[in-house]
Amino acid sequence: MPAPISVVIPTLNAAAGLGPTLASLTEGLREGLIAELIIADGGSEDDIAWLAEEIGARLVAAPRGRGRQLAAGAQAARGAWLLFLHADTVLDPGWSAAARRHMRAHPDAAGWFRLRFDAPGAAARWTAGWANLRARLFGLPYGDQGLLVRAQVYRAAGGHPPVALMEDVALARRLRMRPLDAGATTSAARYLRDGWLRRGWINLSTLALYLAGADPERLARRYERAGRRRLSRR
């Protein structure tokens, strides 16, 4: 049988840090799960085109914005299943076996990975724990938890909306969600920059406002302003 998974990674000037994410995918290649890697780029000014060529990935140009980039990558994908990963998310060893079990047992559900942050301490553990609890109780994982979904199911749900923020939550609300028996480690850079409590509050309040009906474009501007204010105080 042909390899079933198309991996889609959105990038924006992420080439320098993409190595660990790519390395974590190699077991999927060895196990015959990954058919192709699609890099959906939003106008990078780094070496992403060279990197894509070197590793044999397909480079898809898309308007900047994670939702638009993910949608463009999915549209180009040929696999029966789609695995969406952020450029700073690294899958744990053993993820391919968990993915295979999910594809066999739950073909009509989307799967997400247990989240960890690449930072020590209780704040990192508590924040990841809340993210995993939110995903389990409410079926609302964020994009840094990855998403494995059958292409037919993804397209029937309308795919990622072309919005600047909350594209992951918007899609998750239209899918049946199940946790995968595997983890993923993602970057804690924003939390370390802004502070764990401040960044956690920004994320939680943004989610609450979105669920209450706020415009994602306005939320995106608010989200970025909050980060810039923190930087300006330093």
Salt bridges, closest charged atoms under 4 A:
GLU36 OE1 - ARG58 NH1 2.87
GLU36 OE1 - ARG78 NH2 3.33
ASP92 OD1 - ARG116 NH2 2.86
ASP108 OD1 - ARG150 NH2 2.53
ASP181 OD2 - ARG101 NH2 3.53
ASP181 OD1 - ARG114 NH1 3.53
ASP194 OD1 - ARG193 NE 2.77
ASP194 OD2 - ARG199 NH2 2.47
GLU217 OE2 - ARG68 NH2 3.71
GLU224 OE2 - ARG190 NH2 3.62
